[in-house]
Amino acid sequence: MITLTIDGHRIEAKKGETILQAARRAGHYIPTMCYLSKVKPIASCRMCVVEVEGADGFILSCQAPALEGMEVKTNSAEIFAHRKNIMKLYDVNHPLECGVCDKSGACDLQNKTLEFGVDRQDFSAKDHKRDLRKWQFIGYDESLCILCEKCVHVCNEVIGDDAIEIHYGGYNSRIQPKGTEELECTNCGECIAVCPVGAMTSTDFQYKANAWELQKVPASCAHCSAGCALDYERKHEGALDKNEPKIYRVTNEFEFTTICGAGRFGYDFENRVKEKDEEAFDRAIDALRRADTIRFSSRITNEEAMILQRLKERFGYRLVNGDAKKYQDFLNSYATMSGKTLFNGTLEALADADGVIVMGTRILTDNPAVRYHITMASKRHNARVAYLHPIEDVDMKNVVTQFIKYEVGTEEGVFAMLAKTLLAGKTDVKKISQFFDGLDEGYLSAESNVGEEEFLALKKSFARCKKIALVVGEDCINHPKASQIARLAALFERFGDVQVLIVPPKTNTLGAALICDLDDEAGEYTVGYNAPGDFVLSSMGEGDLDMPALNQQEGTFTTLDKRVVPTYPALPFNGYILNDIATALGENAQYTIDYTESLPQEKGFAKVAFDQIPYYFTNREGEVRGYELKRMKHSVDSSLEPVDGLPEYNGAILYRCDPVLQFGPQTYRASQLAKEVPVLRGSAQFAMAAKLKDGMRVKLNTGGVEMERIFEIDPDLKGTIALNPTFDLGLRECLISSNYRYSQSKIEVVGNDNE
């Protein structure tokens, strides 16, 4: 820490911080227009200038480091005049059409025009033709753009798309797609969030509401296991309060958080119910009295999972949740080798790494938040990124420094060779050393199709890395040899000082895995909670009794960051909820959130009431949301099984993988994302092997679930493999969520959409 003086106040700052960062953390205001805390200083607006004693002229506080003993003045008559002149230049080039601008009421330019008293113009500039552009979910108005470059930097340094750039041309400068005519990106919409004016907007939201009309409801994203912070912005559709509110858009605290396009645009998946259906409720109670099994989805709050566990303890139900059971087993095996429950990695540690290994996941679509933190590691620390997978992901090429392609099914062998490559000589346990010595590297290399030279290149690349992170994905968690893979992954934490992040496949897979005593198989009569069953409780409106969606519920999620975070209802639900059913069956809680305090402490949860869980943001602390699970000591078993034989997958192979912005029934139901067509995207080699052509409609069966798809050839895919989505399967998605993601299926042609 160092000490400096800002406006006469002595403050402490971290070594390496800029003057602006130190000032903000200490509560001193310095105006900016182009600064964004999560990217490198842009330094285009020059609003953040300060005076430093002993230095000539103004200093850019966003770039200048804070130094020991420095004396800084953030405001003076000269600084104010400088900033006012900058605002005059902005305003002469920016049409002040606030009355019809979506950003009005939440616009940095508008706010600072008032702050610096720019109430007239002393000069003018010749107007130029400005285009309006529409890029799917994103609209761009050149005339409103102030070229602050925030959108360009966040797209490159955080998202990783690197899809837009500035076209330099004096008064004709503008933002444009990079290298293409149309915008080719993952449609995260973060450029909309960071835009300080109305240049970048949501095409769906445009002209629908003013910022001051909308009520912000803080929540956690319900789509993937990152549980990102977001605000549902809602208002009543009519003039009378008795009309139910509607969500108009989603925003985020973009200085501290980042959300993907599913979170931003896939918000209207609620289940509208006008009144309670008493007859259906009675049938539900009868069904539960008859049932021996409850099958449920991991798109659930911790409190609902706790209710199901209590019902199991009371009535002896089997609790079936395929993906949570596989994740639970993986964590248990991991703990027997690491000596601690859970895992040590976090998203923050991932972003701070200078070496990243990604194993067994198509991470861009599996969990965008992890992808963003890999991008930050690459851009901030020039991190080496090794990506191990049977399918190369061209959307990750901006950050991946080494792609290692292995054969489908050989994850156990690849993980074993990876562990030996990076950990040999670091382990001091005889059993583990013997395991490494007994590996038949020639056989493993031949079967996995990964040459020893590729691992040597990885070892050389990572030799100077001081902070390494390992990302383990669903391909490994659901693998037939998942227990062995989990124990191999734990070696990296135990002996390699590596930050290991085991990515949960669905919204609250981790929470369900910790809270519930899960079973492998269903019994004779099943009640499904957002899952198939003989009697179905569904938030999708397609069951026997309607239930609320996650944007209509109050409760908590357990995120991949091992944090318990709160979420709040954006919309009302007028029907019955799971707690009503539990009460009718003998449980005694007035509200669902009464269960928050009783989440199992032996699994790392804290005895904290729901209303005591924090959810706020500050310049000093950043995001303060939820609490971290406590890791517990676990007994250690250092034995590993010999890697005897690796499976072979020959012929056409299907990979269960949803496209960008789709995570399941909820995203598919959202109005802006519902246009997505479930397409089987295969390589040219796959098309030849399966005797398919572009546009053919095919029928296939995966894990006992039949589905129809349109086939398309994807020139970026290599090998005899195709990406098969499941987001359109509704409740049936649960039936295949625990399967190994690669499969082979008979493919039947049932039509041709080109005819």
C-alpha positions in Angstrom: 0.0 0.0 0.0 1.0 3.6 -0.6 -0.2 6.9 0.8 -1.1 10.0 -1.2 -3.2 13.1 -0.8 -6.3 13.8 -2.9 -8.1 17.2 -2.4 -6.4 17.6 1.0 -7.4 14.1 2.2 -4.7 11.5 2.9 -5.8 8.1 1.4 -4.2 4.7 1.0 -4.0 3.1 -2.4 -2.7 -0.2 -3.7 0.6 -0.2 -5.5 0.0 -0.2 -9.2 -3.4 1.6 -9.0 -4.1 4.6 -11.1 -5.0 8.0 -9.6 -8.6 7.5 -10.8 -8.9 4.0 -9.2 -7.5 5.3 -5.9 -9.8 8.3 -6.0 -12.9 6.2 -6.7 -12.1 3.7 -4.0 -11.7 6.6 -1.5 -15.0 8.2 -2.6 -13.6 11.1 -4.5 -15.4 12.0 -7.7 -13.6 12.4 -11.0 -15.8 12.7 -14.1 -15.2 10.4 -17.1 -16.9 9.7 -20.4 -14.7 6.9 -21.8 -13.4 5.1 -18.7 -14.6 1.6 -18.0 -13.1 -0.2 -15.0 -13.0 -3.7 -16.6 -10.9 -2.7 -19.6 -7.5 -1.0 -20.1 -7.7 2.9 -20.0 -9.0 4.2 -23.3 -8.0 7.8 -22.7 -10.1 9.3 -25.5 -12.4 11.7 -23.6 -9.8 13.6 -21.4 -12.5 14.4 -18.9 -10.6 12.7 -16.0 -7.7 15.3 -15.9 -6.3 16.3 -12.6 -3.5 18.5 -11.3 -0.6 16.9 -9.6 1.8 19.1 -7.5 5.2 19.3 -9.3 3.8 18.3 -12.7 3.2 20.7 -15.6 -0.2 20.8 -17.1 -3.1 18.4 -16.6 -2.6 14.7 -15.9 -4.9 11.9 -17.2 -5.9 10.2 -14.0 -7.1 7.1 -15.8 -3.6 6.3 -16.9 -1.2 7.9 -14.4 -0.2 5.7 -11.5 -0.7 6.7 -7.9 2.6 7.3 -6.3 3.8 7.6 -2.7 3.4 11.1 -1.3 1.7 12.4 -4.4 -0.6 15.5 -3.9 -3.6 15.5 -6.3 -6.2 18.1 -7.0 -9.3 16.8 -8.8 -11.1 20.1 -9.3 -10.3 23.8 -9.8 -11.5 26.6 -11.9 -9.1 25.6 -14.7 -10.0 22.0 -14.6 -13.7 22.8 -14.6 -13.3 25.1 -17.6 -11.3 22.4 -19.4 -14.1 19.9 -18.8 -16.8 22.3 -19.8 -15.0 23.0 -23.2 -14.9 19.2 -23.8 -18.6 19.0 -23.2 -19.3 21.8 -25.6 -17.4 19.9 -28.3 -19.4 16.8 -27.5 -22.6 18.7 -27.7 -22.0 20.5 -31.0 -21.4 17.1 -32.6 -24.3 15.3 -30.8 -27.9 16.1 -31.7 -29.7 16.9 -28.4 -32.8 15.0 -29.2 -33.3 13.8 -25.7 -37.1 13.9 -26.0 -37.1 10.8 -28.3 -33.9 9.1 -27.2 -34.1 5.8 -25.3 -31.1 6.8 -23.2 -32.7 10.0 -21.9 -32.7 9.9 -18.1 -29.8 7.5 -18.0 -27.3 9.3 -20.3 -23.8 10.3 -19.3 -23.7 13.0 -21.9 -27.0 14.4 -20.7 -25.9 14.3 -17.1 -22.6 16.0 -17.7 -24.1 18.6 -20.0 -26.1 19.7 -17.0 -23.3 19.2 -14.5 -21.0 21.6 -16.4 -23.7 24.1 -17.3 -23.5 23.9 -21.1 -26.8 25.7 -21.9 -25.8 27.3 -25.2 -23.4 26.8 -28.1 -20.9 29.5 -29.2 -20.0 27.8 -32.4 -21.4 25.1 -34.8 -20.1 22.4 -37.1 -21.2 21.3 -40.5 -23.6 18.3 -40.3 -22.8 15.1 -42.0 -24.9 12.2 -43.2 -25.2 9.6 -40.5 -26.6 6.1 -41.0 -28.9 4.0 -38.8 -27.8 0.4 -38.7 -29.5 -2.7 -37.3 -27.5 -5.8 -36.3 -30.0 -8.3 -35.1 -30.5 -7.4 -31.4 -28.3 -4.3 -31.6 -29.1 -0.9 -33.2 -26.5 1.7 -34.0 -27.1 5.4 -34.6 -24.0 7.1 -36.0 -25.3 10.6 -35.2 -25.5 9.9 -31.5 -22.1 8.2 -31.2 -19.4 10.1 -29.3 -16.6 7.6 -30.3 -15.7 6.9 -26.6 -14.6 3.4 -27.8 -16.1 1.6 -24.7 -18.0 -0.8 -27.0 -14.9 -1.7 -29.0 -12.8 -2.3 -25.9 -15.3 -4.4 -24.0 -16.0 -6.5 -27.1 -12.2 -7.2 -27.5 -10.9 -7.3 -23.9 -13.8 -8.9 -22.0 -16.2 -10.7 -24.4 -13.5 -11.9 -26.8 -15.5 -11.5 -30.0 -13.4 -8.6 -31.3 -16.3 -8.0 -33.7 -16.3 -4.2 -34.0 -13.8 -1.4 -34.6 -13.6 2.3 -35.2 -13.5 3.5 -38.8 -11.3 6.6 -38.7 -12.4 9.4 -41.0 -12.5 12.7 -39.1 -16.2 13.8 -38.9 -17.1 10.5 -40.8 -15.6 8.3 -38.0 -18.0 5.6 -36.8 -18.2 2.2 -35.2 -18.4 -0.7 -37.8 -18.2 -4.5 -37.9 -14.6 -5.7 -38.1 -13.6 -7.3 -41.4 -17.2 -7.9 -42.5 -20.3 -6.0 -43.8 -22.6 -7.4 -41.2 -21.9 -7.8 -37.5 -20.7 -11.3 -36.7 -20.6 -11.7 -32.9 -22.2 -13.7 -30.1 -24.9 -10.9 -29.5 -24.1 -10.4 -25.9 -25.3 -6.8 -26.0 -22.6 -5.6 -23.6 -21.9 -2.8 -26.2 -25.4 -1.6 -25.5 -24.8 -1.7 -21.7 -21.5 0.3 -21.8 -22.6 2.9 -24.3 -22.9 6.2 -22.4 -25.3 7.7 -24.9 -28.1 6.4 -27.1 -25.9 5.3 -30.0 -26.0 1.5 -29.2 -29.5 0.4 -28.3 -31.6 -2.7 -28.1 -33.7 -2.9 -31.2 -36.5 -4.6 -29.3 -36.6 -2.0 -26.5 -36.3 1.0 -28.7 -39.1 3.6 -28.3 -41.0 1.4 -25.8 -40.3 3.1 -22.5 -38.4 5.9 -20.8 -35.7 5.0 -18.3 -37.5 6.8 -15.4 -40.7 4.8 -16.0 -39.0 1.5 -15.3 -38.6 -0.2 -11.9 -35.4 -2.1 -11.4 -35.7 -5.5 -9.8 -32.2 -6.9 -8.8 -31.9 -10.6 -9.6 -29.5 -13.4 -10.6 -29.5 -14.8 -14.1 -31.4 -18.1 -14.3 -29.8 -19.5 -17.5 -26.3 -20.9 -16.7 -24.4 -21.7 -13.6 -22.6 -18.4 -13.5 -25.6 -16.7 -11.8 -24.6 -13.3 -13.1 -26.1 -10.2 -11.5 -28.7 -8.4 -13.5 -31.7 -6.0 -13.2 -35.1 -6.9 -14.6 -36.6 -3.5 -15.6 -40.3 -3.6 -15.6 -43.4 -1.4 -15.6 -47.2 -1.9 -15.7 -48.6 -2.3 -19.2 -51.6 -0.2 -18.4 -52.3 2.9 -16.5 -53.9 1.0 -13.6 -51.7 -0.8 -11.0 -54.1 -3.7 -11.1 -52.7 -4.6 -14.5 -49.7 -7.0 -14.1 -46.3 -5.6 -14.8 -44.2 -6.6 -17.8 -40.4 -6.9 -18.1 -39.2 -4.4 -20.8 -35.5 -5.1 -20.7 -32.5 -6.4 -18.7 -29.6 -4.2 -17.7 -26.5 -4.9 -15.6 -24.0 -2.9 -13.4 -21.5 -3.0 -16.3 -18.6 -1.5 -14.4 -18.5 -4.6 -12.2 -20.3 -7.3 -14.1 -20.8 -8.7 -17.6 -23.8 -10.7 -18.8 -24.3 -12.7 -22.0 -27.0 -12.3 -24.6 -29.2 -15.0 -23.1 -29.3 -13.1 -19.8 -29.9 -9.7 -21.6 -32.4 -10.8 -24.2 -33.9 -14.0 -22.8 -35.9 -12.5 -19.9 -39.6 -13.1 -20.7 -39.9 -16.8 -19.9 -42.4 -16.3 -17.1 -45.5 -18.5 -16.5 -48.6 -16.3 -16.6 -51.3 -17.8 -14.4 -54.5 -15.8 -13.6 -55.7 -17.7 -10.5 -55.1 -20.8 -8.4 -56.4 -24.1 -9.8 -57.6 -25.9 -6.6 -58.6 -29.1 -8.4 -55.2 -29.4 -10.0 -53.6 -28.7 -6.6 -55.6 -31.5 -5.0 -54.6 -33.9 -7.8 -50.9 -32.9 -7.2 -51.2 -33.7 -3.5 -52.8 -37.1 -4.3 -50.0 -37.8 -6.8 -47.3 -37.1 -4.3 -49.0 -39.3 -1.7 -49.0 -42.1 -4.3 -45.5 -41.4 -5.8 -42.2 -43.1 -4.8 -40.1 -40.7 -6.9 -39.6 -37.0 -7.6 -37.6 -36.1 -10.7 -36.6 -32.5 -10.9 -34.5 -30.1 -13.0 -31.5 -28.2 -11.8 -33.2 -25.0 -12.9 -34.3 -24.6 -9.3 -33.6 -22.4 -6.3 -31.7 -23.7 -3.3 -34.8 -23.3 -1.2 -36.9 -25.5 -3.6 -34.1 -28.1 -3.5 -34.3 -28.0 0.3 -38.1 -28.5 0.2 -37.6 -31.6 -2.0 -35.0 -33.0 0.3 -37.3 -32.5 3.3 -40.0 -34.3 1.5 -37.6 -37.2 0.8 -36.7 -37.4 4.5 -40.4 -37.3 5.4 -41.8 -39.8 2.9 -38.8 -41.7 1.6 -39.0 -40.5 -2.0 -36.3 -41.2 -4.5 -34.9 -37.9 -5.7 -33.8 -38.1 -9.3 -31.8 -35.4 -11.1 -29.4 -36.7 -13.7 -26.9 -33.8 -14.2 -26.8 -33.0 -10.4 -26.1 -36.6 -9.5 -23.2 -36.8 -12.0 -21.9 -33.5 -10.6 -22.3 -34.7 -7.0 -20.4 -37.9 -7.8 -17.6 -35.9 -9.5 -17.2 -33.6 -6.5 -17.1 -36.5 -4.1 -14.4 -38.2 -6.1 -12.5 -34.9 -6.4 -12.6 -34.5 -2.6 -11.1 -37.9 -1.9 -7.9 -36.8 -3.8 -7.8 -33.1 -2.9 -8.6 -33.5 0.8 -11.2 -30.8 0.7 -14.8 -30.5 -0.4 -15.7 -28.5 -3.5 -12.8 -27.0 -5.6 -10.5 -24.1 -5.1 -11.0 -22.1 -8.4 -13.0 -18.9 -8.9 -13.8 -16.7 -11.8 -11.6 -14.0 -10.3 -8.6 -16.3 -10.1 -9.3 -17.4 -13.7 -9.2 -13.8 -14.9 -6.0 -13.2 -13.0 -4.2 -16.3 -14.4 -1.3 -16.2 -16.8 -1.9 -19.8 -17.9 -5.3 -21.4 -18.6 -6.1 -25.0 -19.5 -9.6 -25.7 -20.8 -10.6 -29.4 -20.8 -13.8 -31.2 -21.9 -16.1 -28.3 -22.6 -17.2 -26.1 -25.5 -17.0 -23.2 -23.1 -18.4 -20.4 -25.2 -21.8 -22.0 -25.3 -21.6 -24.0 -22.1 -20.8 -21.0 -19.9 -20.1 -17.6 -21.4 -19.0 -16.1 -18.1 -16.1 -18.5 -18.0 -15.2 -17.6 -21.6 -15.2 -13.9 -20.6 -12.8 -14.5 -17.7 -10.5 -16.5 -20.0 -10.6 -13.5 -22.4 -9.7 -11.2 -19.5 -6.7 -13.4 -18.6 -5.5 -13.3 -22.2 -5.9 -9.6 -22.6 -4.7 -8.5 -19.2 -1.9 -11.0 -18.6 -1.1 -12.3 -22.0 -2.1 -15.7 -20.7 -1.2 -18.9 -22.4 -4.5 -20.7 -23.2 -4.5 -24.4 -24.0 -7.8 -25.7 -25.3 -8.2 -29.5 -25.3 -11.3 -30.8 -27.1 -12.2 -33.1 -30.0 -13.8 -30.1 -31.7 -12.0 -26.8 -32.4 -14.1 -23.8 -31.6 -13.3 -21.0 -34.1 -15.0 -18.5 -31.8 -12.2 -19.0 -29.3 -9.4 -18.4 -31.7 -8.8 -14.9 -30.5 -7.4 -16.2 -27.2 -6.4 -19.8 -27.6 -2.6 -20.2 -28.0 -2.6 -24.0 -28.4 -5.4 -26.3 -29.5 -5.0 -29.9 -28.7 -7.5 -32.2 -30.5 -8.1 -35.6 -28.9 -10.3 -38.5 -30.0 -13.9 -38.7 -28.6 -14.0 -40.7 -25.4 -10.3 -40.5 -24.5 -10.6 -37.8 -21.8 -9.3 -40.2 -19.1 -6.1 -40.9 -21.0 -5.6 -37.3 -22.1 -6.1 -36.1 -18.5 -3.6 -38.6 -17.2 -0.9 -37.5 -19.7 -1.7 -33.9 -19.0 -1.2 -34.5 -15.2 2.1 -36.3 -15.8 3.3 -33.6 -18.1 2.7 -30.8 -15.6 3.0 -32.5 -12.2 5.7 -35.2 -12.6 8.3 -34.5 -10.0 6.0 -32.4 -7.9 4.1 -35.2 -6.2 5.5 -36.7 -3.1 3.1 -39.7 -2.8 4.4 -43.1 -3.8 1.0 -44.3 -5.2 0.8 -41.3 -7.5 4.4 -41.6 -8.7 3.8 -45.2 -9.5 0.6 -44.3 -11.4 2.6 -41.9 -13.6 5.4 -44.4 -14.1 2.9 -47.1 -15.1 1.3 -45.0 -17.9 1.7 -46.5 -21.3 2.2 -43.2 -23.1 2.7 -44.8 -26.5 -0.7 -46.5 -26.2 -2.4 -43.4 -24.8 -0.9 -41.2 -27.5 -2.0 -43.6 -30.3 -5.6 -44.0 -29.0 -6.2 -40.3 -28.2 -4.3 -39.1 -31.3 -2.4 -36.6 -29.2 1.3 -36.7 -29.8 3.8 -36.5 -27.0 5.3 -33.5 -28.7 2.0 -31.6 -28.1 2.3 -32.1 -24.4 5.9 -31.1 -24.4 5.0 -27.9 -26.3 2.3 -27.2 -23.7 4.8 -27.8 -20.8 7.3 -25.4 -22.4 4.6 -22.8 -23.1 3.5 -22.9 -19.4 7.0 -23.1 -17.9 7.0 -19.5 -16.9 3.4 -19.2 -15.8 3.0 -18.4 -12.1 -0.8 -18.5 -11.9 -2.4 -21.4 -13.7 -6.1 -22.2 -13.9 -7.7 -25.4 -15.1 -11.3 -25.4 -16.4 -13.1 -28.8 -16.3 -16.3 -29.2 -18.3 -19.3 -31.4 -18.7 -17.6 -33.8 -21.1 -15.5 -34.9 -18.1 -18.3 -34.8 -15.5 -20.6 -37.1 -17.5 -17.8 -39.4 -18.8 -18.1 -43.1 -18.0 -14.7 -42.8 -16.2 -15.7 -39.5 -14.5 -14.6 -40.7 -11.0 -11.0 -41.3 -12.2 -11.0 -38.0 -14.2 -12.1 -36.1 -11.1 -9.3 -37.6 -9.1 -6.8 -36.7 -11.8 -8.2 -33.1 -11.8 -7.7 -32.9 -8.1 -4.0 -33.6 -8.5 -3.6 -30.2 -10.1 -5.0 -28.4 -6.9 -3.2 -30.7 -4.5 0.3 -30.7 -6.0 0.4 -28.1 -8.7 -1.1 -25.0 -6.9 -3.5 -24.8 -9.8 -6.9 -23.0 -9.6 -9.4 -25.7 -10.6 -12.8 -24.7 -11.8 -15.4 -27.5 -12.3 -18.2 -25.9 -14.3 -21.7 -27.0 -13.3 -23.8 -27.8 -16.4 -27.0 -26.0 -15.4 -28.3 -23.0 -13.4 -28.2 -24.6 -9.9 -26.6 -28.0 -10.5 -24.1 -27.3 -7.7 -26.8 -26.3 -5.2 -28.9 -29.3 -6.0 -25.8 -31.6 -5.7 -25.0 -30.2 -2.3 -28.4 -30.1 -0.8 -30.1 -33.2 -2.1 -29.5 -36.9 -1.4 -29.9 -38.0 -5.0 -30.8 -41.4 -6.4 -29.8 -43.0 -9.7 -33.1 -44.5 -10.9 -36.8 -43.6 -10.7 -39.3 -45.9 -9.2 -42.8 -46.9 -10.4 -44.7 -43.6 -10.1 -42.9 -40.3 -10.6 -43.9 -36.7 -9.9 -41.8 -34.4 -12.1 -40.9 -30.9 -11.0 -40.0 -29.1 -14.3 -39.2 -32.6 -15.5 -41.1 -35.5 -17.1 -43.2 -37.7 -14.8 -46.5 -39.4 -14.3 -47.7 -36.1 -12.8 -45.9 -32.9 -13.8 -45.5 -29.7 -11.9 -44.3 -27.2 -14.6 -43.2 -23.6 -14.9 -43.5 -24.0 -18.7 -47.3 -24.2 -18.7 -47.3 -27.7 -20.1 -47.8 -29.8 -17.0 -50.6 -30.9 -14.7 -50.1 -28.0 -12.2 -48.5 -24.7 -13.1 -45.5 -23.5 -11.1 -43.6 -20.2 -11.2 -40.6 -19.6 -13.4 -37.3 -18.5 -11.9 -38.0 -14.8 -12.8 -41.1 -15.1 -10.6 -39.4 -16.5 -7.5 -37.5 -15.3 -4.5 -34.6 -17.5 -3.3 -31.0 -18.2 -3.9 -28.7 -20.0 -6.4 -25.3 -21.6 -5.8 -23.1 -20.4 -8.6 -20.0 -22.0 -10.2 -18.0 -19.4 -8.1 -19.2 -21.4 -5.1 -21.3 -18.4 -4.0 -24.9 -18.4 -2.7 -26.5 -15.4 -4.4 -30.1 -14.0 -4.0 -32.6 -13.5 -6.7 -35.9 -11.6 -6.5 -39.2 -11.9 -8.4 -39.6 -9.6 -11.3 -43.1 -10.7 -12.0 -46.0 -12.0 -9.9 -47.3 -15.5 -9.9 -50.9 -16.1 -9.0 -50.9 -19.8 -8.8 -49.6 -22.4 -6.3 -45.9 -22.7 -5.5 -43.8 -25.7 -4.2 -44.0 -24.4 -0.6 -47.8 -24.6 -0.8 -47.5 -28.3 -1.7 -44.9 -28.9 1.1 -47.2 -27.2 3.6 -50.1 -29.4 2.6 -47.9 -32.5 3.1 -46.9 -31.5 6.6 -43.9 -29.1 6.3 -44.2 -25.9 8.2 -42.7 -22.8 6.5 -44.7 -19.6 5.8 -42.5 -18.6 2.9 -40.1 -20.4 0.6 -37.2 -18.2 1.8 -37.7 -19.4 5.3 -35.7 -22.4 4.1 -32.7 -20.2 3.3 -31.4 -20.2 6.8 -31.6 -24.0 7.1 -29.5 -24.9 4.0 -27.0 -27.6 5.1 -24.1 -26.1 7.0 -22.2 -29.4 6.8 -22.1 -28.8 3.0 -20.6 -25.3 3.4 -23.8 -23.2 3.5 -24.0 -20.4 6.2 -26.8 -20.0 8.7 -28.0 -16.7 7.2 -31.5 -15.5 6.7 -32.5 -14.5 3.1 -32.9 -10.9 3.9 -29.4 -10.7 5.4 -27.7 -11.8 2.2 -26.0 -8.8 0.6 -26.6 -7.5 -2.9 -24.9 -4.2 -3.7 -22.0 -2.6 -5.6 -19.5 0.0 -4.5 -16.4 1.6 -5.9 -14.4 0.3 -2.9 -15.5 -3.3 -2.9 -17.0 -3.8 -6.4 -19.7 -6.5 -6.5 -20.9 -7.5 -3.0 -23.4 -10.2 -3.6 -24.2 -13.4 -1.7 -21.7 -15.3 0.4 -19.0 -18.0 -0.4 -19.5 -21.6 0.5 -17.1 -23.0 3.1 -14.8 -25.7 2.0 -14.5 -28.6 4.5 -11.7 -31.1 5.2 -12.1 -34.5 3.6 -10.4 -37.9 4.1 -7.8 -38.5 1.4 -7.2 -41.6 -0.7 -4.3 -41.2 -3.1 -4.9 -44.3 -5.2 -5.6 -44.1 -8.9 -6.8 -46.8 -11.3 -4.5 -47.9 -14.1 -5.6 -46.5 -17.5 -6.2 -49.9 -19.1 -8.2 -49.2 -22.2 -9.8 -46.2 -23.9 -13.1 -46.4 -25.7 -13.4 -46.0 -29.5 -16.1 -44.1 -31.3 -16.2 -44.8 -35.0 -18.4 -43.4 -37.7 -20.8 -40.4 -37.4 -20.8 -38.9 -33.9 -23.3 -36.5 -32.3 -22.2 -33.9 -29.7 -24.9 -32.6 -27.4 -24.3 -28.9 -27.6 -26.7 -25.9 -27.7 -25.9 -22.8 -29.9 -25.0 -19.4 -28.6 -27.7 -17.7 -26.5 -29.6 -21.0 -26.0 -29.5 -22.9 -22.7 -32.8 -24.8 -22.5 -36.5 -24.4 -22.4 -36.4 -21.0 -20.8 -34.3 -19.3 -23.4 -36.2 -21.1 -26.2 -39.4 -19.6 -24.7 -38.1 -16.0 -24.6 -39.6 -14.0 -27.4 -36.3 -12.5 -28.8 -34.5 -15.9 -28.8 -37.4 -18.1 -29.8 -36.6 -17.6 -33.5 -33.7 -20.0 -33.2 -34.3 -23.1 -35.2 -32.9 -26.4 -33.8 -30.3 -27.3 -36.4 -28.0 -30.4 -36.6 -24.8 -28.8 -37.7 -22.3 -31.3 -39.1 -19.0 -31.3 -40.9 -18.6 -32.2 -44.5 -17.1 -35.5 -43.4 -20.1 -36.2 -41.1 -22.4 -35.4 -44.1 -20.6 -38.0 -46.2 -20.6 -40.6 -43.4 -24.3 -40.1 -42.6 -25.3 -39.6 -46.3 -26.9 -36.3 -45.6 -27.2 -33.0 -47.6 -27.9 -29.4 -46.6 -31.6 -28.8 -45.8 -32.5 -32.4 -45.1 -35.0 -33.0 -42.2 -33.8 -35.9 -40.1 -35.1 -37.9 -37.1 -32.7 -39.2 -34.5 -32.7 -40.7 -31.1 -30.4 -39.6 -28.2 -30.6 -41.3 -24.8 -34.1 -42.6 -25.6 -35.4 -39.1 -26.6 -36.5 -38.7 -30.2 -36.1 -35.4 -32.0 -36.3 -33.9 -35.5 -33.7 -31.6 -36.9 -32.7 -29.7 -40.1 -29.2 -30.7 -41.2 -26.7 -28.0 -42.2 -23.1 -28.4 -43.2 -20.7 -26.3 -41.1 -17.4 -25.6 -43.0 -15.7 -24.8 -39.7 -16.3 -28.3 -38.2 -13.7 -31.0 -38.8 -14.0 -34.8 -38.3 -17.1 -37.0 -38.6 -19.0 -35.0 -35.9 -22.1 -32.9 -35.7 -23.4 -30.5 -33.0 -26.9 -31.6 -31.8 -28.9 -29.0 -29.7 -31.4 -29.9 -27.0 -32.8 -26.5 -26.1 -36.1 -27.2 -27.8 -36.9 -30.4 -26.0 -38.8 -28.8 -23.1 -39.1 -31.0 -20.0 -37.6 -34.0 -21.9 -34.2 -32.3 -21.7 -33.8 -33.7 -18.2 -33.8 -37.3 -19.5 -30.5 -36.9 -21.4 -28.7 -34.3 -19.2 -26.7 -36.9 -17.4 -25.5 -38.7 -20.5 -22.0 -38.5 -21.9 -22.3 -35.7 -24.5 -21.0 -37.8 -27.4 -23.2 -40.4 -28.8 -24.0 -42.4 -32.0 -27.5 -42.6 -33.4 -29.3 -43.9 -36.4 -30.3 -40.9 -38.5 -33.4 -41.2 -40.6 -34.2 -38.8 -43.4 -37.8 -37.7 -43.2 -37.9 -34.8 -45.6 -36.0 -32.0 -47.4 -36.6 -28.3 -46.6 -35.0 -27.3 -49.9 -37.7 -29.0 -51.9 
